[in-house]
Amino acid sequence: MKLSFSKIALPAGGAKGAIVYKGGILTSRTVRQGGKASVILVKGTPDGKTWTDAAVIASQPDSPGTDIGDGCLCIVGNEIWFSYRDNQLRANTFSIKVAHSVDGGKSWSPHSTVATSAGARQGLWASHLFDLGGGTVFCTFDDEAAPWKTHPGHQWLTGVVWNAKARAWDTPRTVSRAHNPAHLSRDGMPSVVRLGKTKLGCSLETVTTTPEHASQIMFVTSDDNGATWSWETNERSVIFRSKFDRYSAYCPWLTQLSNGVLACVFTSNDRADTFDFPGTPAGKLHGDVMLSTSQDQGKTWSKAEVVYAGGNRNYMPQLLEVRPGKLICLSLDHAIDRFTAVTGTVGPQK
């Protein structure tokens, strides 16, 4: 099966965390104006050519250290939910929150707080929402607080289920960490898809166990709707790891296409002239938007191909199937400081 993409990138209104809604695209971005740091909803046409700023989803006073956004939209019944981080970096206080809209995104109100933490290097980051059905929603996020007492400096993926009857988030469970507890886990950037009636798959960014600790893209599964995960019995499987020891891959997004194929987009500096040191700020990382696919529910993955290169400074990609066989890949191109979109098509399955 071949996925083909346009060579020309269009300006876009946002990147990862987008959804297809009523034939169009909904995404978000953070803006700072009028003394506020606000996450706004952005509407895009299915061809990716027109983007319109819409309602404010959530906002905070734009004080030093305010970090709000990096969220994920999700359709839950007749509502639209949006999970996002709401952090105060100077105070070392962190939270994952949810806002919701009952009128198709025209207006937004607070829904719930998924998790909170406080303390240096105990951050909560990039969240992902997935509707399990029946009003049950699964929220996965980067969690430095959970491993803090036993594995300081590690980061695990934590998942929490919204209990619609109790109207509360249930007990957290670990979605991903290294199977060997002696290995460093820096697991983050989750995205979840359904693989079967009770089976889920989740792509993630983590680090290699070698001293270079280069970032790589891995995959875990659950056979019981997220109650337990494969890392508990087997090591996480690899979607993509650079052939060079010190080169990295970042921020994956997993999409299940209408033909059942799994498509994982991510960025990698695999083709750059030099590697980026661990801890390099996201805006200074080198990376092309890459794509790998699986036709066997994540057991094996195709050789990664370039979707969009631009100036080799891309981040936060997401692949959307706007209608069967028609694709849009969003990303943030730091080389031009602009969100971009490239269109694509799905070829025949072999």
C-alpha positions in Angstrom: 0.0 0.0 0.0 1.3 3.4 -1.0 0.5 6.8 0.6 1.4 9.7 -1.6 1.7 13.4 -0.6 1.9 16.7 -2.4 5.2 18.5 -2.7 3.7 21.9 -1.9 2.9 22.7 1.7 -0.1 24.9 2.5 -0.3 27.3 5.5 -2.4 25.6 8.3 -4.1 26.7 11.5 -2.6 24.2 13.9 -1.0 20.8 14.1 -1.4 17.7 16.3 -4.6 17.1 18.3 -6.9 17.8 15.3 -10.1 15.9 14.3 -12.4 15.6 11.3 -15.8 17.1 12.3 -18.8 17.4 9.9 -16.5 17.0 6.9 -14.1 19.8 7.9 -11.1 19.9 10.2 -10.9 21.2 13.8 -7.6 22.0 15.3 -6.1 24.3 17.9 -3.2 26.6 18.8 -2.1 28.8 21.6 -2.1 32.6 21.1 -0.8 35.3 23.5 -2.6 38.6 23.2 -4.5 41.1 25.4 -2.7 39.9 28.5 -4.0 36.4 28.0 -2.5 33.0 27.0 -5.4 31.4 25.2 -6.0 28.1 23.4 -8.3 28.8 20.4 -10.2 26.5 18.1 -9.3 26.7 14.4 -11.6 25.5 11.6 -10.1 24.2 8.4 -11.7 23.2 5.1 -11.2 19.6 4.0 -8.8 20.6 1.3 -6.6 22.4 3.9 -6.7 25.7 1.9 -8.7 27.8 4.3 -8.3 28.2 8.1 -10.5 30.3 10.4 -9.9 31.2 14.0 -13.0 30.4 16.0 -13.8 30.3 19.8 -11.5 30.5 22.8 -11.3 27.0 24.4 -9.4 28.0 27.5 -7.2 30.8 28.7 -5.1 32.0 31.6 -3.4 35.4 32.4 -0.2 35.6 30.4 2.2 35.7 33.3 5.8 34.5 33.1 5.8 30.7 33.1 2.3 30.2 31.9 2.2 27.1 29.7 -1.2 26.3 28.3 -2.2 24.2 25.3 -0.6 21.2 23.4 -4.1 19.5 23.5 -6.2 17.0 21.8 -9.8 17.3 20.4 -12.2 14.3 20.7 -15.9 13.8 19.7 -17.7 12.3 22.7 -21.4 11.7 22.0 -22.9 15.0 21.0 -20.0 17.0 22.6 -16.5 18.0 21.6 -13.9 17.5 24.3 -10.4 19.1 24.5 -7.7 18.0 26.8 -4.7 20.3 27.4 -1.9 21.1 29.8 -2.3 24.1 32.1 1.0 24.6 33.8 2.8 27.3 35.7 6.5 26.5 35.1 8.0 29.1 37.5 5.8 27.7 40.4 6.4 24.0 39.2 2.6 23.3 39.3 1.2 21.1 36.6 -2.2 19.9 35.4 -4.0 18.2 32.6 -7.5 19.6 32.2 -10.5 19.1 29.9 -12.8 21.6 28.4 -16.0 20.7 26.4 -18.4 22.2 23.9 -22.1 21.2 23.6 -22.7 23.4 20.6 -20.3 22.2 18.0 -17.3 24.3 19.2 -19.1 27.7 19.2 -18.6 28.0 23.0 -16.5 26.2 25.6 -16.6 25.6 29.3 -14.4 23.7 31.9 -15.3 20.1 32.2 -12.8 18.4 34.6 -9.2 18.2 35.9 -7.6 14.9 34.9 -4.5 15.1 37.0 -2.3 17.6 39.0 1.2 17.6 40.4 3.7 19.9 42.0 7.4 19.9 42.2 10.5 20.4 40.0 10.8 17.7 37.3 7.3 16.3 38.1 5.6 17.7 35.0 2.5 16.6 33.2 2.6 17.1 29.4 1.1 16.1 26.0 -2.3 14.6 26.5 -4.4 12.5 24.2 -8.2 11.8 24.4 -9.8 8.6 23.0 -13.5 7.8 23.2 -14.0 4.2 24.3 -17.8 4.4 23.8 -20.8 4.7 26.0 -19.5 8.0 27.5 -16.3 6.4 28.7 -13.2 8.4 27.6 -9.5 7.4 27.9 -7.0 10.2 28.6 -3.3 9.4 28.2 -0.5 11.9 29.1 3.2 12.3 29.8 3.8 11.9 33.5 7.0 12.7 35.4 5.2 12.7 38.8 4.2 9.0 38.9 7.8 7.7 38.8 9.2 10.4 40.9 9.6 8.6 44.2 11.0 5.3 42.8 12.5 6.4 39.4 13.3 10.1 39.6 14.1 11.6 36.2 11.9 9.1 34.4 8.7 9.8 32.5 5.9 7.3 32.0 2.7 7.4 30.1 -0.3 7.5 32.5 -3.8 6.7 31.4 -7.1 7.6 33.2 -10.6 6.6 32.3 -13.6 9.0 32.7 -16.3 7.3 34.6 -19.5 8.8 33.1 -21.8 7.5 35.9 -19.5 8.8 38.7 -18.5 11.9 36.7 -14.9 11.4 37.8 -11.6 10.2 36.5 -10.8 6.7 37.7 -7.6 5.3 39.2 -4.5 6.0 37.0 -2.7 3.1 35.3 0.7 3.0 33.5 0.2 2.8 29.8 3.9 2.6 28.9 7.3 2.4 30.5 10.4 0.2 30.0 9.7 -3.5 30.7 13.1 -3.7 32.5 12.8 -1.3 35.5 16.6 -0.7 35.3 16.2 1.0 31.9 15.5 4.7 31.6 12.0 5.5 30.5 11.2 8.9 29.0 7.9 7.8 27.4 5.6 10.5 26.0 3.6 12.0 23.1 0.9 9.2 23.2 -1.8 8.6 20.6 -4.3 5.8 20.9 -6.3 3.9 18.3 -8.8 0.9 18.4 -7.5 -2.4 17.1 -10.4 -4.6 18.0 -13.5 -4.9 20.2 -11.4 -4.5 23.4 -7.9 -4.0 21.9 -6.1 -0.7 21.8 -2.8 0.4 20.3 -0.7 3.4 21.4 2.3 4.9 19.7 4.8 6.9 21.8 8.2 8.6 21.9 10.8 7.3 24.2 14.6 6.9 24.5 17.0 4.1 23.7 18.6 2.2 26.6 22.1 2.9 25.3 24.0 5.8 26.9 23.2 8.2 24.0 19.5 7.9 25.0 18.4 9.0 21.5 14.7 9.3 21.0 12.8 6.6 19.1 9.2 5.7 18.3 7.7 2.6 20.0 4.3 0.9 20.3 2.3 -0.8 23.1 -1.1 -2.6 23.1 -3.9 -3.4 25.5 -6.3 -6.3 25.2 -8.7 -5.0 27.9 -9.6 -1.4 26.8 -6.6 0.1 28.6 -6.8 -1.6 32.0 -3.4 -3.4 31.4 -0.7 -2.9 28.7 1.8 -5.0 26.9 4.9 -3.4 28.5 4.0 -5.3 31.7 4.9 -8.6 30.1 7.0 -7.7 27.0 9.3 -4.8 26.0 7.6 -2.2 23.9 8.0 -2.8 20.2 9.8 -0.5 17.8 8.0 1.5 15.1 11.1 3.5 14.1 14.7 3.9 15.3 17.4 5.7 13.4 20.1 3.6 11.9 22.6 6.1 13.4 23.3 5.8 17.2 22.9 9.5 18.1 20.1 10.4 15.7 16.5 10.6 17.0 12.8 10.5 16.2 10.1 12.5 17.9 6.4 13.2 18.5 4.5 10.4 16.8 0.9 10.4 15.9 -1.0 7.1 15.2 -3.9 7.1 12.8 -6.1 4.1 11.8 -7.1 4.6 8.1 -10.6 3.5 6.8 -9.0 0.4 5.2 -7.7 -0.7 8.6 -4.0 0.2 8.0 -2.2 1.9 10.8 -0.2 5.0 9.8 2.3 6.6 12.2 3.7 10.0 11.4 6.6 11.4 13.4 9.7 13.6 12.9 13.2 12.4 12.6 16.7 14.0 12.0 17.7 10.8 10.4 18.6 12.7 7.2 20.2 15.7 8.8 23.9 16.6 8.6 24.3 16.1 12.4 22.4 14.9 15.4 20.7 17.0 18.1 21.9 16.6 21.7 19.3 15.2 24.2 17.4 18.0 25.8 17.6 20.3 22.7 14.5 22.6 22.8 11.7 21.5 20.4 12.1 24.7 18.3 15.7 24.0 17.6 15.4 20.3 16.8 16.0 19.1 13.2 13.5 16.8 11.7 11.6 15.8 8.6 8.0 14.5 8.9 8.2 10.8 8.3 5.6 8.0 7.9 5.6 4.3 8.6 2.6 2.0 8.1 1.5 -1.4 9.4 -0.9 -3.8 7.8 -0.9 -6.3 10.7 -2.1 -4.2 13.6 1.4 -3.0 14.6 3.3 -6.3 14.5 5.5 -5.1 11.7 6.1 -1.6 10.2 7.1 -0.4 6.7 10.3 1.4 6.0 9.9 5.1 6.9 9.4 7.6 4.1 9.5 11.4 4.0 6.1 13.1 4.0 7.3 16.7 4.3 10.9 18.1 4.8 10.7 21.9 4.3 13.6 23.3 6.2 14.3 20.1 8.2 12.9 21.7 11.4 9.4 20.2 11.8 7.5 19.1 14.9 4.1 17.9 16.1 2.8 16.2 13.0 -0.6 14.6 12.6 -2.2 12.6 9.8 -5.9 13.0 9.2 -8.1 11.0 6.8 -10.6 13.7 5.9 -12.6 11.2 3.8 -11.8 7.7 2.6 -8.5 7.8 0.7 -7.9 11.5 1.1 -5.3 12.6 3.6 -3.9 15.8 5.2 -0.7 15.9 7.2 -0.4 18.8 9.6 2.9 19.9 11.3 4.7 22.9 12.8 7.6 24.0 10.6 10.0 25.8 12.9 12.2 26.8 10.0 9.5 29.3 8.8 7.6 29.5 12.2 4.4 28.3 10.6 1.9 25.5 10.7 1.8 23.6 7.4 -0.5 21.1 5.7 0.3 18.7 2.9 -2.4 16.7 1.1 -2.2 13.0 0.3 -3.9 10.0 -1.1 -4.1 6.3 -0.2 -3.0 3.9 -2.9 -4.2 0.3 -3.4 -3.5 -2.2 -0.6 -1.1 -5.0 -1.6 
